[in-house]
Amino acid sequence: MQVVNKHSIKVSTDFSPTPGARVYEDGDDSGQEFYDRCLKAAFQAALDENETLVVDLDDTEGYATSFLDEAFVRLVRDFGKDIVLDHIEIISFEEPDWIEEVKSYINEAE
């Protein structure tokens, strides 16, 4: 099931069906690359319109925890925890635990 929203990212189609590890040096499709290529601009666009960015994690081959940590902690560092929490919705019908995992990275970010 795909959720359609004015501001949304579906990782499997907008970035890669095979997300990699943490940073560029770790190989293809890293969390850093996802942040740089997709997440940051999409979040900024949603924020500019006081909307919520929906990030759909389904339909990939899975995630390294380092990928999720890197992408979403970078978001907090650039925009602030409260702003991120107010303007992002993480969804996963396949693996609902990913939602809580991403939320924990956001909440624990400095």
C-alpha distances in whole Angstrom, upper triangle without the diagonal:
4,7,10,13,16,17,14,14,11,14,13,13,16,18,17,16,19,20,23,26,27,29,30,33,31,29,27,23,25,24,27,25,22,24,26,24,21,21,24,24,21,22,25,24,22,25,27,26,26,22,19,17,14,13,10,11,9,9,13,16,17,19,23,23,26,23,21,25,26,23,23,27,28,26,28,31,31,29,30,29,29,27,25,24,24,22,19,16,14,11,10,8,10,13,14,17,16,16,20,21,20,22,25,25,25,27,30,30,34
4,6,10,13,13,10,10,8,11,11,11,13,15,16,14,18,18,22,24,26,28,28,31,29,28,25,22,23,22,24,23,19,21,23,21,18,18,21,21,17,19,22,20,19,22,24,22,23,19,16,14,11,11,8,10,8,10,13,16,17,18,22,23,25,22,20,23,24,21,21,25,25,23,26,29,28,27,28,27,27,25,22,22,22,19,17,14,13,10,10,9,11,14,15,18,16,16,19,20,19,21,24,24,24,26,29,29,32
4,6,10,11,8,9,9,12,13,13,13,16,17,17,20,20,23,25,26,28,29,32,30,29,26,23,24,22,24,23,19,20,23,21,17,17,20,19,16,17,20,18,16,19,21,19,19,15,13,11,8,9,7,11,10,12,15,19,19,20,23,23,25,22,20,23,24,21,20,24,24,22,24,27,26,24,26,24,24,22,20,19,19,16,14,11,11,9,10,10,13,15,15,18,16,15,18,20,18,19,23,23,22,24,27,27,30
4,7,8,7,9,9,13,14,13,13,16,18,18,21,21,25,27,27,29,29,33,31,30,27,23,24,23,24,23,20,20,22,20,16,16,19,18,14,15,18,16,14,17,19,17,17,14,12,11,9,10,10,13,13,15,17,21,21,22,25,25,27,23,21,24,25,21,21,25,25,22,24,27,26,24,26,25,24,22,20,20,19,16,14,12,13,12,13,14,17,19,18,21,19,18,21,22,20,21,25,25,23,26,29,28,31
4,5,5,9,10,14,16,15,14,17,19,20,23,22,25,27,27,28,29,33,32,30,27,24,25,22,24,23,19,19,21,19,15,15,17,16,12,13,15,13,10,14,15,13,14,10,9,8,7,10,10,14,15,17,19,23,23,23,26,26,27,23,21,24,24,20,20,23,23,20,22,25,23,21,23,22,21,19,17,17,16,13,12,11,12,12,15,16,19,20,19,22,20,18,21,22,20,20,24,24,22,24,27,26,29
4,6,10,12,15,18,16,14,17,20,22,24,23,27,28,28,28,29,33,32,31,28,24,25,23,24,23,19,19,20,18,15,14,16,14,10,12,13,10,8,12,13,10,12,9,9,8,9,12,13,17,18,20,22,25,25,25,28,27,28,25,23,25,25,21,20,23,23,19,22,24,22,20,22,22,22,18,17,18,16,13,13,13,15,15,18,20,22,23,22,25,22,20,23,25,21,22,25,25,23,25,28,27,29
4,7,10,13,16,15,12,15,18,20,22,21,24,25,24,25,26,29,29,28,25,21,22,20,20,19,16,15,17,15,12,11,12,10,7,8,10,8,6,10,11,10,11,8,7,5,6,9,11,15,16,19,20,23,23,22,25,24,25,21,19,21,21,17,17,20,19,16,18,21,19,17,19,19,19,16,14,15,14,10,10,10,12,13,16,19,21,22,21,23,20,18,21,22,18,19,22,22,19,22,25,23,26
4,7,10,12,11,9,12,15,16,19,17,21,22,22,23,24,27,26,25,22,19,19,17,18,17,14,14,16,14,10,9,12,11,7,9,12,10,9,12,14,13,14,10,8,5,5,6,8,11,13,15,16,20,19,19,21,21,22,19,17,19,19,15,15,18,18,15,18,20,19,18,20,19,19,17,14,15,15,11,9,9,10,10,13,15,18,18,18,20,17,15,19,19,16,17,21,20,18,21,24,22,25
4,6,9,8,6,8,11,13,15,14,17,19,19,20,20,24,23,22,19,15,16,14,15,14,11,11,13,11,8,8,11,11,8,9,13,12,11,14,16,16,17,14,11,8,6,5,6,9,11,12,13,16,16,16,18,19,19,15,14,17,17,13,13,17,16,14,17,20,18,18,20,20,20,18,15,16,17,13,11,10,10,10,12,15,16,17,17,18,15,14,18,18,15,17,20,19,17,21,23,22,24
4,6,6,6,8,9,10,12,12,16,18,19,20,20,24,22,21,18,14,15,14,16,15,11,13,15,13,10,10,14,14,11,13,16,16,15,18,20,20,20,17,14,11,8,6,5,6,7,9,10,13,13,14,17,18,19,15,14,17,17,14,15,19,18,17,20,22,21,21,23,22,23,21,18,19,19,16,13,12,10,10,10,13,13,14,15,17,14,14,18,17,15,17,20,19,19,22,24,23,26
4,6,5,5,6,7,9,8,12,14,15,16,17,20,19,17,14,11,12,11,13,12,8,11,13,11,9,9,13,14,12,14,17,17,17,19,21,22,22,19,16,13,11,7,6,6,7,8,7,11,11,11,14,15,15,12,11,15,15,12,13,17,17,16,19,21,20,20,22,22,23,21,18,19,20,18,14,13,11,11,11,14,13,14,15,16,13,14,17,16,14,17,19,18,18,21,23,22,25
4,6,6,5,4,7,8,12,15,17,18,18,21,19,17,14,11,13,13,16,14,11,14,16,14,12,13,17,17,15,17,20,20,20,23,25,25,25,22,20,16,14,11,8,7,7,6,5,9,10,11,14,16,17,14,14,17,17,15,17,20,20,19,22,24,24,24,26,25,27,25,22,23,24,21,18,16,14,13,12,14,13,14,16,17,14,16,19,18,17,20,22,21,21,25,26,25,28
4,6,6,7,10,11,15,18,19,20,20,23,21,19,15,12,15,15,17,15,12,15,16,13,11,13,17,16,14,17,20,19,19,22,24,24,25,22,19,16,14,12,10,10,10,9,9,12,14,15,18,20,20,16,17,20,20,17,19,22,21,20,24,26,25,25,27,27,28,26,23,24,25,22,19,18,16,15,14,16,16,17,19,21,18,19,22,21,19,22,25,23,23,27,28,27,30
4,7,9,12,11,14,17,18,18,18,21,20,18,15,12,14,13,15,12,9,12,13,10,8,10,13,13,11,14,16,16,16,19,21,21,22,19,17,14,13,10,10,11,12,11,11,14,15,15,18,19,19,16,16,19,18,15,16,20,19,18,21,23,21,22,24,24,26,23,20,22,23,19,17,16,15,15,15,18,18,19,20,21,18,18,22,21,18,21,24,22,22,25,27,25,28
4,7,9,8,11,14,15,15,14,18,17,14,11,8,10,10,12,9,7,10,11,8,7,10,13,13,12,15,17,17,18,20,22,23,24,21,19,15,14,11,11,11,12,12,10,13,13,13,15,17,16,13,13,16,15,12,15,18,17,16,20,21,20,21,24,24,26,23,20,22,23,20,18,17,16,16,16,18,18,18,20,21,17,18,21,20,17,20,23,20,21,24,25,23,26
4,5,6,9,12,14,15,14,17,15,13,10,7,10,11,13,11,9,12,14,11,11,13,16,17,16,18,21,21,21,24,26,26,27,24,22,18,17,13,12,11,11,10,7,9,11,11,13,16,16,12,13,17,16,14,16,19,19,19,22,24,23,24,26,26,28,26,23,24,26,23,20,19,17,16,16,18,17,17,19,20,17,18,21,20,18,21,23,21,22,25,26,25,28
4,6,10,13,16,17,17,19,17,15,12,9,12,13,16,14,12,15,17,15,14,15,19,20,18,20,23,23,23,26,28,29,29,26,23,20,17,14,12,10,9,7,4,6,8,10,13,16,16,13,14,18,17,16,18,21,21,21,24,26,26,27,28,27,29,28,24,25,27,24,21,20,17,16,14,16,14,15,18,18,16,18,21,19,18,21,23,22,23,26,27,26,29
4,6,10,13,14,14,16,14,11,9,7,10,11,14,13,11,15,17,15,15,16,19,21,20,22,25,25,25,27,30,30,31,28,25,21,19,16,14,11,11,9,6,5,7,8,10,13,14,11,13,16,16,15,17,20,20,21,24,25,25,27,28,27,30,28,25,26,28,26,22,21,18,17,16,18,15,15,18,18,15,18,21,18,18,21,22,21,22,26,26,25,28
4,7,10,11,12,14,11,10,8,5,6,7,11,10,8,12,14,13,13,13,17,18,18,19,22,23,23,25,27,28,28,26,23,19,18,14,13,10,11,11,7,8,7,6,8,11,10,7,9,12,12,11,14,16,16,17,20,21,22,23,25,24,26,25,22,23,25,23,20,19,16,16,15,18,16,15,17,17,14,16,18,16,15,18,19,17,19,22,22,21,24
4,7,9,9,11,8,7,6,5,5,7,10,9,9,12,14,14,15,15,18,20,20,21,23,25,25,27,29,31,31,28,26,22,21,17,16,13,15,14,11,10,9,7,7,10,9,6,10,12,11,11,14,16,16,18,20,21,22,24,25,24,27,27,23,24,27,25,22,22,19,19,18,21,19,17,20,19,15,18,20,17,16,20,20,17,19,23,22,21,23
4,6,8,9,6,7,8,7,5,6,9,10,10,12,14,15,16,16,18,21,21,21,24,26,26,27,29,31,31,29,26,23,22,18,18,15,17,17,14,13,11,8,6,8,6,5,9,10,9,10,13,14,14,17,19,19,20,23,23,23,26,26,22,24,27,25,22,22,19,20,19,22,20,18,20,18,15,18,19,16,15,18,18,15,18,21,19,18,21
4,7,8,6,9,10,9,5,5,6,9,10,10,12,14,15,14,16,19,20,19,22,24,24,25,28,30,29,28,25,22,21,18,19,16,19,20,16,16,14,10,8,8,5,5,8,8,6,8,11,11,11,14,16,16,17,20,20,20,24,23,20,22,25,23,21,21,19,21,20,24,22,20,21,19,16,18,19,15,14,17,17,13,16,19,17,15,17
4,5,5,7,9,9,5,6,5,7,9,10,11,13,15,14,15,18,19,20,21,24,25,25,27,30,30,28,26,23,23,20,21,19,21,22,18,18,17,13,12,12,9,8,11,11,8,9,13,13,11,14,17,16,17,20,21,21,25,24,21,23,26,24,22,23,21,23,23,26,25,23,25,23,19,21,22,19,17,20,20,16,18,21,19,17,19
4,5,6,7,8,6,8,6,6,10,11,10,12,14,15,16,18,20,21,22,24,26,26,28,30,31,30,28,24,24,21,22,20,22,22,19,19,18,15,14,15,12,11,14,14,11,12,16,16,14,17,19,18,19,22,23,24,27,26,23,26,29,26,24,25,23,25,25,28,27,25,27,26,22,24,25,22,20,23,23,20,21,24,23,21,22
4,6,8,10,9,11,10,10,13,15,14,16,18,19,20,22,24,24,26,28,29,30,32,34,34,33,31,28,28,24,25,23,25,25,21,21,20,17,15,16,13,12,16,16,13,15,18,18,16,20,22,21,21,24,26,27,30,29,26,29,32,30,28,29,26,28,28,31,29,27,29,27,24,26,27,24,22,25,25,21,23,26,24,22,23
4,7,9,7,10,10,11,13,15,15,16,18,19,20,23,24,24,26,28,29,30,32,34,34,33,30,27,26,23,23,21,23,22,18,17,16,14,12,13,10,10,14,14,12,14,17,17,17,20,22,21,22,25,26,26,30,29,26,28,31,29,27,27,25,26,25,28,26,24,26,24,21,24,25,21,20,24,23,20,22,25,23,21,23
4,7,7,10,11,10,12,15,15,15,17,18,20,22,23,24,26,28,29,30,32,34,34,33,30,27,26,22,22,20,21,21,17,16,16,14,12,15,12,11,15,16,14,15,18,19,18,21,23,23,23,26,28,28,31,30,27,29,32,30,27,27,25,26,25,27,25,24,26,25,22,24,26,22,21,25,25,22,24,27,26,24,26
4,6,9,10,8,10,13,13,13,15,16,18,20,21,22,24,25,27,28,30,32,32,30,28,24,24,20,20,18,19,18,15,14,14,13,13,15,13,11,15,16,14,14,18,19,18,20,23,23,23,25,27,28,31,29,26,28,30,28,25,25,23,24,23,25,24,23,25,24,21,23,25,22,21,24,25,22,24,27,26,24,26
4,7,8,6,7,10,11,10,11,13,15,17,17,19,21,22,23,25,27,28,29,27,24,21,20,16,16,14,16,15,12,12,12,11,11,14,12,9,12,14,12,11,15,17,16,17,20,21,21,23,24,25,27,26,23,25,27,24,22,22,19,20,19,22,21,20,22,22,18,20,22,19,18,21,22,19,21,24,24,22,24
4,5,5,6,9,10,10,12,12,14,16,17,18,20,22,23,24,26,28,28,26,24,20,20,16,17,14,17,17,13,14,13,10,9,11,9,6,9,11,9,9,12,14,13,15,17,18,18,20,22,22,25,24,21,23,25,23,20,21,18,20,19,22,21,20,21,20,17,19,20,17,16,19,20,16,18,21,21,19,21
4,5,5,6,9,10,10,10,12,14,15,15,17,20,20,21,23,25,25,23,21,17,17,14,15,13,16,17,14,14,13,9,9,9,7,4,6,8,5,5,8,10,9,11,14,14,15,17,18,18,21,20,17,19,22,20,17,18,15,17,17,21,20,18,19,18,14,16,17,14,12,16,16,13,14,18,17,15,18
4,5,5,6,9,10,10,10,13,15,15,16,19,20,20,22,25,25,24,21,18,19,16,17,16,19,20,17,18,16,13,12,13,10,7,9,10,6,6,9,10,8,10,13,13,13,16,17,18,21,20,17,20,22,20,18,19,18,20,21,24,23,22,23,22,18,19,20,17,15,18,18,15,15,19,18,15,17
4,5,5,6,8,9,10,12,14,15,16,18,20,21,22,24,25,24,22,18,18,15,17,16,18,19,16,17,16,14,14,15,12,9,11,13,10,8,12,13,11,12,16,16,15,18,20,21,23,22,19,21,24,21,19,20,18,20,21,24,23,22,24,23,19,20,22,20,17,20,21,18,18,22,21,19,21
4,6,5,5,6,9,11,11,12,14,16,17,18,20,22,22,21,18,15,15,12,13,12,15,16,13,15,14,12,13,14,12,9,10,11,9,7,10,12,11,11,15,15,15,16,18,19,21,20,16,19,21,18,16,17,15,17,17,21,20,19,20,20,16,17,19,17,14,17,19,16,16,20,20,18,20
4,6,6,5,6,8,9,10,12,14,15,16,18,20,20,19,17,13,14,12,14,14,17,18,17,18,17,14,15,15,13,10,10,11,8,5,8,10,7,8,11,12,11,13,15,16,18,16,14,16,18,16,14,16,15,17,18,22,22,21,21,21,17,17,19,17,14,16,18,14,14,18,18,15,17
4,6,7,6,8,10,11,12,14,16,16,18,20,21,20,19,16,17,15,17,17,20,21,19,21,20,17,18,18,15,13,13,14,11,9,11,13,9,10,14,13,12,14,17,18,21,18,16,19,21,18,17,19,18,20,22,25,25,24,25,24,21,21,23,21,17,20,21,18,17,21,21,18,19
4,7,7,8,9,11,12,13,15,17,18,20,21,20,19,15,16,14,16,16,19,19,17,20,19,17,18,19,17,14,15,16,13,11,13,15,13,13,16,17,15,16,19,21,23,20,18,21,22,19,17,19,18,20,21,24,24,24,25,25,21,21,24,22,19,21,23,20,19,23,24,21,23
4,6,6,6,9,10,11,12,14,16,17,18,17,15,11,12,10,12,13,16,17,16,18,18,16,18,18,17,13,13,15,13,10,12,14,12,11,15,16,14,15,18,19,21,18,15,18,19,16,14,15,15,16,18,21,22,21,22,22,19,18,21,20,16,19,21,18,17,21,22,20,22
4,6,5,6,8,10,11,12,14,16,16,14,12,9,10,9,11,12,16,17,16,19,18,16,17,17,16,12,11,13,11,8,9,11,10,8,11,13,11,12,14,15,17,14,12,14,15,12,11,12,12,14,16,20,21,20,20,20,17,16,18,17,13,15,18,15,14,18,19,17,19
4,6,5,6,9,10,10,12,15,15,14,13,10,13,12,15,16,19,21,20,23,21,19,19,19,17,15,14,14,12,9,10,11,9,7,10,11,9,9,13,14,16,13,11,14,15,12,12,14,15,18,20,23,24,23,23,23,19,18,20,19,16,17,19,16,14,18,19,16,18
4,5,5,6,9,10,10,13,14,13,13,11,13,13,16,17,20,22,21,24,23,21,22,22,21,18,17,18,16,12,13,15,12,10,14,14,11,12,15,17,18,15,13,16,17,13,13,16,16,19,21,25,26,25,25,26,22,21,23,22,19,20,22,20,18,21,23,20,21
4,5,5,6,9,10,11,12,11,10,7,9,10,13,15,18,20,19,23,22,20,22,21,21,18,16,18,16,13,13,15,14,11,14,16,13,13,16,17,17,14,12,15,15,11,10,12,13,16,18,21,23,23,22,23,20,18,21,21,17,18,21,19,17,20,22,20,22
4,5,5,6,9,10,10,9,8,6,9,10,13,15,19,21,21,24,22,20,22,21,20,17,15,16,15,12,11,13,12,8,11,13,11,9,12,13,13,10,8,11,11,8,8,11,12,15,18,21,23,22,21,22,19,17,19,19,15,16,18,17,14,17,19,17,19
4,5,5,6,9,10,10,10,9,12,13,17,19,22,24,24,27,26,24,25,24,23,20,18,19,17,14,14,15,13,10,12,13,10,9,12,14,14,11,10,13,13,10,11,14,16,19,22,25,27,26,25,26,23,21,23,22,19,19,21,19,17,19,21,19,20
4,5,5,7,9,8,9,9,12,13,17,19,22,24,24,28,27,25,27,26,25,22,21,22,20,17,16,18,16,13,16,17,14,12,16,17,17,13,13,15,14,11,12,14,16,19,22,25,27,27,26,27,24,22,24,24,20,21,24,22,19,22,24,22,23
4,5,5,6,5,6,6,9,12,15,18,21,23,24,27,26,24,26,25,25,22,20,21,20,17,15,18,17,13,15,17,15,12,15,16,15,11,11,13,11,7,9,11,14,16,20,22,25,25,23,25,22,19,22,22,19,18,22,20,18,20,23,21,22
4,5,5,6,7,8,12,14,18,20,23,26,26,29,28,26,27,26,25,23,21,21,20,17,15,17,16,12,13,15,12,10,12,13,12,8,9,11,9,7,9,13,15,18,22,25,27,27,25,26,23,20,22,23,19,18,21,20,17,19,21,19,20
4,6,8,10,11,15,17,20,23,26,28,29,32,31,29,30,29,28,26,24,24,23,20,19,20,18,15,16,18,14,12,15,17,15,12,13,15,13,10,13,16,19,22,25,28,30,30,28,29,27,24,26,26,23,22,25,24,20,22,25,23,23
4,5,9,10,14,17,20,23,25,28,29,32,31,30,31,30,30,27,25,26,25,22,20,22,21,17,18,20,18,15,17,18,17,13,14,16,13,10,13,15,18,21,24,27,29,29,28,29,27,24,26,27,23,23,26,25,22,24,26,25,26
4,7,10,13,16,19,22,25,28,29,32,30,29,30,29,29,27,24,24,24,21,19,21,20,16,17,19,17,13,15,16,14,10,12,13,9,8,11,13,17,19,23,26,28,28,26,27,25,22,24,25,21,20,23,23,19,21,24,22,24
4,7,10,13,16,19,22,24,25,29,27,26,28,27,27,25,22,23,23,20,18,20,20,16,17,19,17,14,16,16,14,11,11,12,9,6,9,10,14,16,20,22,25,25,23,24,22,19,21,23,19,18,22,21,18,20,23,22,24
4,6,10,13,16,18,21,22,26,24,23,25,24,24,22,19,20,20,17,15,18,18,14,15,18,17,14,15,14,13,10,9,9,8,4,5,7,10,12,16,19,21,21,19,21,18,15,18,19,16,15,19,18,15,17,21,20,22
4,6,10,13,15,18,19,22,21,20,22,21,21,19,16,18,18,14,13,16,15,12,14,17,15,13,15,14,14,11,9,10,10,6,5,6,8,11,14,17,19,19,18,19,16,14,17,17,14,14,18,17,15,17,20,19,21
4,6,10,12,15,16,20,18,18,20,19,20,18,15,17,18,14,13,16,17,14,16,19,18,16,17,16,16,14,11,12,12,9,6,5,6,7,11,13,16,16,14,16,14,12,15,16,13,13,17,17,15,18,20,20,23
4,6,9,12,13,16,15,14,16,16,17,14,12,14,15,12,11,15,15,13,15,18,17,16,18,16,17,15,12,13,14,11,7,6,5,6,9,12,14,13,13,14,11,10,13,13,11,12,15,15,14,17,19,18,21
4,6,9,10,13,12,13,16,16,18,15,12,16,17,14,13,17,18,16,18,21,21,20,21,20,20,19,16,16,17,14,11,9,6,5,6,9,10,11,11,13,10,10,13,14,12,14,17,16,16,19,21,21,24
4,7,7,10,9,9,12,13,15,12,10,14,15,13,13,16,17,16,18,21,21,21,22,20,22,21,17,17,19,17,13,11,7,6,5,8,8,8,9,11,8,9,12,12,10,13,16,15,16,19,20,20,24
4,6,9,8,10,14,15,17,15,13,17,18,16,16,20,21,20,22,25,25,25,26,24,25,24,20,20,22,20,16,13,10,8,5,7,6,8,10,12,10,11,14,14,13,16,18,18,19,22,23,24,27
4,7,8,11,15,17,18,16,15,19,20,18,19,22,23,22,25,27,27,27,29,27,28,27,24,24,25,23,19,17,14,11,9,10,8,10,13,15,13,14,18,17,17,20,22,21,22,25,26,26,30
4,5,8,11,14,15,13,13,17,17,16,17,21,21,21,24,26,26,26,28,26,28,27,23,24,26,23,20,18,14,13,11,12,10,11,14,14,12,14,17,16,16,19,21,20,21,24,25,25,28
4,7,10,13,15,13,14,17,18,17,19,22,23,23,25,27,28,29,30,28,30,29,26,26,28,26,23,21,17,16,13,14,11,11,15,15,13,16,18,17,17,20,21,21,23,25,26,26,29
4,7,10,12,10,10,14,15,15,16,19,20,21,22,25,26,26,27,25,27,27,23,23,26,24,20,19,15,14,11,13,10,9,12,12,10,13,15,13,13,17,18,17,19,22,22,22,26
4,6,8,7,7,10,12,12,13,15,17,17,19,21,22,23,24,22,25,24,21,21,24,22,19,18,14,14,12,15,12,10,13,12,9,12,14,11,11,15,15,14,16,19,19,19,22
4,5,5,7,9,10,11,13,14,16,17,19,20,22,23,23,22,25,25,21,22,25,24,20,20,16,17,15,18,16,13,15,13,11,14,15,11,12,15,15,13,16,19,18,18,21
4,5,5,6,8,10,11,12,14,16,16,18,20,21,21,19,22,23,19,19,23,22,19,18,15,16,15,18,16,13,14,12,9,12,12,8,9,12,11,10,13,15,14,14,17
4,6,5,6,8,10,10,12,14,15,16,18,20,20,19,22,22,19,20,23,22,19,20,17,18,18,21,19,17,18,15,12,15,15,11,11,14,13,10,13,16,14,13,16
4,6,5,6,9,10,11,13,15,16,17,19,19,18,21,21,18,19,22,20,17,17,15,16,16,19,18,16,17,15,12,14,15,11,10,14,14,11,13,16,16,14,17
4,6,5,6,8,10,11,12,14,16,17,17,15,18,18,15,15,18,17,14,14,11,13,13,17,16,14,14,12,9,10,11,8,6,10,10,8,10,13,13,12,15
4,6,6,6,8,10,11,12,14,15,15,14,17,17,14,15,18,18,15,16,13,16,16,20,19,16,16,14,11,12,12,9,7,10,9,6,8,11,10,9,12
4,6,5,6,9,10,11,12,14,15,14,18,18,14,16,19,18,16,17,15,18,18,22,21,19,19,17,14,15,15,12,10,13,12,9,10,13,12,10,13
4,6,5,7,9,10,11,12,14,13,16,15,12,14,17,15,13,14,13,15,16,20,20,18,18,17,13,14,15,12,9,12,13,10,10,14,13,11,14
4,5,5,6,9,10,11,11,10,13,12,9,11,14,13,10,12,11,14,15,19,20,17,17,15,12,12,12,10,7,9,10,7,6,10,11,9,12
4,5,5,6,9,10,10,9,13,13,10,12,15,15,13,15,14,17,19,23,23,20,19,18,15,14,14,12,9,10,10,6,6,9,9,6,8
4,5,5,6,9,10,10,14,13,11,13,16,15,14,16,16,19,21,24,25,23,22,21,17,17,17,15,12,13,14,10,9,12,12,9,10
4,5,5,6,8,8,11,10,7,10,13,11,10,13,13,17,19,23,24,22,21,20,17,16,16,15,11,12,13,10,8,12,12,9,11
4,5,5,5,5,8,8,6,9,11,11,11,14,14,18,20,24,25,23,21,20,17,16,16,15,11,11,12,9,7,9,10,7,8
4,6,6,8,11,11,10,13,15,15,15,18,18,22,24,27,28,26,25,23,20,19,19,17,14,14,15,12,10,12,11,8,7
4,6,9,12,10,9,13,14,13,14,17,18,22,24,28,29,27,26,25,22,21,21,20,16,16,17,14,12,14,15,11,11
4,7,8,6,7,10,11,10,12,15,17,20,23,27,28,27,25,24,21,20,20,19,16,15,17,14,11,13,14,11,11
4,6,6,6,9,10,11,12,15,17,21,23,27,28,26,24,23,21,19,19,18,15,14,15,13,9,10,12,9,9
4,6,5,6,9,10,11,13,15,18,21,24,26,24,21,20,18,16,15,15,12,10,11,10,7,7,9,7,8
4,5,5,6,9,10,13,15,19,22,25,27,25,22,22,20,17,17,17,14,12,13,13,9,9,12,11,12
4,5,5,6,9,12,14,18,21,25,27,25,23,22,20,17,18,18,15,13,15,14,11,12,14,13,14
4,5,5,6,9,11,15,18,21,23,21,19,19,17,14,15,15,12,10,13,11,8,10,12,11,13
4,6,6,8,10,14,17,20,22,20,17,17,16,12,13,14,11,8,11,11,8,8,12,12,14
4,6,9,12,15,18,21,24,22,20,20,18,15,16,17,14,12,15,15,11,12,16,15,17
4,7,10,13,17,20,22,21,19,20,18,15,16,17,14,12,16,15,12,14,17,16,18
4,7,10,13,16,19,18,16,17,14,11,13,14,11,10,13,13,10,13,16,15,18
4,6,10,13,16,15,13,14,12,9,11,13,10,9,13,14,12,14,17,17,20
4,7,10,12,11,9,11,8,6,9,10,8,8,12,12,11,14,16,16,20
4,7,9,9,7,10,8,6,10,11,10,11,14,15,15,17,19,20,23
4,5,6,5,8,7,7,10,11,11,13,15,16,16,19,21,21,25
4,6,6,9,10,9,12,14,14,16,18,19,20,22,24,25,29
4,6,9,9,10,13,14,15,17,19,20,21,23,24,25,29
4,5,6,8,10,10,12,14,15,16,18,20,21,22,26
4,5,6,7,9,10,11,13,15,16,17,19,21,25
4,5,5,6,9,10,11,13,14,15,17,18,22
4,5,5,6,9,10,11,12,14,15,17,20
4,5,5,6,9,10,11,12,14,16,19
4,5,5,6,9,10,10,12,14,18
4,5,5,6,9,10,11,12,16
4,5,5,6,9,10,11,14
4,5,5,6,8,10,14
4,5,5,6,8,12
4,6,5,6,10
4,6,5,9
4,6,8
4,7
4
